[in-house]
Amino acid sequence: MNKISPRLTLFALAINAFAIGSTEFISVGLLPMIVKSFNISLSQAGLTVATVTGVPLGTFIGQQTSWNMSFIFIATVGLIGLIADYFLIPKSLPIPGKVDLHGFIRIFTNKPLVLSFLITAFGYGGTFAAYTYLSPLLEGVGFSANAIVIILVIYGVMVAIGNTLGGRFANTNPLNSLIKMFELLMTTLLFLFVVVLANNGIPTLLASILLGLFAFMNVPGLQLYVVQLAEKYVPNDITLASALNIVAFNIGITLGSFIGSSVTDTLSVIYTPLFGAIVVIIAIVLILFIRNDRQSISDVIPEENK
């Protein structure tokens, strides 16, 4: 059997990550154009990977042609990823063990793990009440369509920086780090709400960039904390617990997007950052509850960091 370079394997996976992430987040940039066709609704689920290039690239393609072409482009990238997977990923990779269905019972009867999933859903999802509608928010304070593409590129770069920093911060004590990250995210969302309400363009630009930095900084910590809890309470179900936390991420995206759409329908798109901040506050309250519950953090977090 021919030996496949690990770099080529990673390249194949990167193509798919780009396609998946872009598919899930591309509507953020295209939303104003989609709204003109269908009048308000949005379904989101996702990853953060493609915010650096996928969202602004898809937005640019939609602006130059039509929003439909952006999805055709991403479908083409997905097809390329499928072909790359077939030829570049070794067939001899080890297959993970089977999931024990009793693991679902063990996980969902464990209070710390269930609370951690809720923290993921609310903490991650709060961002999407505003992020889903970032393009119309920017348009509302006077930014042109071309300017929004550039802003989305900068936003994506800040996401990459935030993810990197978040991983480093979470290594020592994920729970305490998450509180600080959520506080920064909540403050940024409130700042975005105030400057959009004041119809002030430059501060809105600054708030959008800061949102990129803090929006997904919490992702590594959220995943790490769940794995640590699983190692302590359900060591045979670590993979399943990790996978369920990914489900919680997607539930959070759906929740945040739904709240954003409801706020837009009943009040105004301007209020989406405010309600996003309220959702993040729920996550902060849950973390504070866990910190006061010694059972939830016993032996998971080093004593000196509790």
HELIX and SHEET records of a PDB file:
HELIX    1   1 PRO A    6  PHE A   25  1                                  20    
HELIX    2   2 SER A   27  PHE A   38  1                                  12    
HELIX    3   3 VAL A   49  THR A   51  5                                   3    
HELIX    4   4 GLY A   54  GLN A   64  1                                  11    
HELIX    5   5 TRP A   67  LEU A   88  1                                  22    
HELIX    6   6 HIS A  102  PHE A  108  1                                   7    
HELIX    7   7 LYS A  111  TYR A  131  1                                  21    
HELIX    8   8 LEU A  134  GLY A  140  1                                   7    
HELIX    9   9 ALA A  145  THR A  172  1                                  28    
HELIX   10  10 PRO A  174  LEU A  197  1                                  24    
HELIX   11  11 GLY A  201  ALA A  215  1                                  15    
HELIX   12  12 VAL A  219  TYR A  233  1                                  15    
HELIX   13  13 PRO A  235  ASP A  237  5                                   3    
HELIX   14  14 ILE A  238  THR A  266  1                                  29    
HELIX   15  15 VAL A  269  TYR A  271  5                                   3    
HELIX   16  16 THR A  272  ARG A  291  1                                  20    
HELIX   17  17 ARG A  294  ILE A  297  1                                   4    
HELIX   18  18 GLU A  303  ASN A  305  5                                   3    
END                                                                             
